[in-house]
């Protein structure tokens, strides 16, 4: 799976990222958010509803882990492991 290219998702080593949402979220970032490192902006998750640092992180849509789904935009793509 390492050399495969997918239309809607890519693996950044931490998880599968939705290309469309990532582009959209980057364009929405304000200058003030970019001034400080992620550590300084996020801190510890002390809230009962922690927020992911990457909202474009995909989830598996099936038990066989063959289809990825973006929870933000709902797009899906078949990622065949064979």
N, C-alpha and C positions, 0 to 999 in steps of 0.2 A: 504494500500500500504506500510505501514511501515515495515512489516516483510518480504516482498517479496524480493527475490534475482533475479537480472537480469544479463545476461551474459556480456553485453557490456557497461552498464551504472550503475552508483550508484548516490544516492542523498546525497550530503554532507551538506545539510541544507541550502545552498545558491543557489543551482541549480543542474542539472543533469550533471555528468562528464563522458566523454568517458574513459573507463578503458585503452584501447589500446593507445590512444594518450597521456594520462597522463603518462603512463610508458615510452613511447618514449621520451616525453619532459623532464622528470626527468633525463633520461640517457644523454640527450644533454646539461643539465645545466653545466656550468663551475664552477670551484671553486670560481672564483672571484664574480660570481653572488650570491653564497651562503654565502659570508662573511658578507653581509649587509642585514638588514631586508628589506622586501618588500617596506615599507614606504620610505626608503632611496634610493632604486633603481628606484621607479616609480615616485614619486612626484605627482604634480597635472597634470591633462590632459589639458595642454594649447595648444596642437597641434590641428589642424583641423582633424586629423586622429588618435584619441586615440587608444591605444593598450590594449586589455583585459589582466588582470593579469593571467588569466587561459585560455589558448588557446584551452583547451579540453572541454570547456563548450558547452553542447548540446543545440539544439533548437527543438521545436516541428515541425514535418514535415506535420502535418495535422491540420485542424481547430478544430477537436474533441479532440485534445490533447491526442491522444492514441499512437502515434508513435514518438519516438525520433530520431533525426538525428544529427550526428556530422558534423559540417560544415568543419572541417579540413580533415577528412578521408572519409566522406560520408557514414559511416556505419549507419544502421537503426535498430531499435528494437521496437516491439510492446509492449507498456506498457498499459495494459488494466486496466482502473479505476474501473471496476465493480467487 
